[in-house]
Amino acid sequence: MKNEKLSEVVKTVCLMARYGIQKRYPSGDTEANDMIERVALLEDKLVPILADLEAVAN
């Protein structure tokens, strides 16, 4: 495995989660929109924290 940054892994996982939600649920589905919003919130909170930790570690 490459020496990937955890923040980049989280971004990729969130992107994949959004893609999976969009493929599984029809466009405009309220449940899908809620799930996508939660994934975005998770990404918005985690990525900056992880990036800060990575900066300190380097």
C-alpha positions as CSV (number, residue, x, y, z in Angstrom):
1,M,0.0,0.0,0.0
2,K,1.2,3.5,-0.8
3,N,1.9,6.0,1.9
4,E,-1.4,7.7,1.5
5,K,-2.6,10.5,3.7
6,L,-5.6,9.5,5.8
7,S,-7.4,12.8,4.8
8,E,-7.2,11.7,1.2
9,V,-8.5,8.3,2.0
10,V,-11.5,9.8,3.8
11,K,-12.2,12.1,0.8
12,T,-12.1,9.0,-1.5
13,V,-14.4,7.0,0.7
14,C,-16.9,9.8,1.0
15,L,-16.8,10.2,-2.8
16,M,-17.5,6.5,-3.2
17,A,-20.3,6.7,-0.6
18,R,-22.0,9.5,-2.4
19,Y,-21.7,7.7,-5.7
20,G,-23.2,4.5,-4.2
21,I,-26.1,6.4,-2.7
22,Q,-26.8,8.1,-6.0
23,K,-26.7,4.8,-7.9
24,R,-29.0,3.0,-5.4
25,Y,-31.7,5.6,-4.9
26,P,-33.7,7.5,-7.6
27,S,-32.9,11.1,-8.2
28,G,-34.5,13.5,-5.8
29,D,-35.2,10.9,-3.2
30,T,-35.4,12.6,0.2
31,E,-33.7,9.7,2.0
32,A,-30.8,9.8,-0.5
33,N,-30.4,13.5,-0.1
34,D,-30.3,13.1,3.7
35,M,-27.6,10.4,3.4
36,I,-25.5,12.5,1.0
37,E,-25.8,15.5,3.3
38,R,-24.6,13.3,6.2
39,V,-21.6,12.0,4.2
40,A,-20.7,15.6,3.2
41,L,-20.9,16.7,6.8
42,L,-18.7,13.9,7.9
43,E,-16.2,14.8,5.2
44,D,-16.3,18.5,6.1
45,K,-15.6,17.7,9.7
46,L,-13.0,14.9,9.4
47,V,-10.8,16.1,6.5
48,P,-9.6,19.3,8.1
49,I,-8.8,17.6,11.4
50,L,-6.9,14.8,9.7
51,A,-5.0,17.3,7.5
52,D,-4.0,19.2,10.7
53,L,-2.8,16.0,12.3
54,E,-0.9,15.0,9.2
55,A,0.8,18.4,9.1
56,V,1.9,18.0,12.7
57,A,3.2,14.5,12.1
58,N,5.4,15.7,9.2
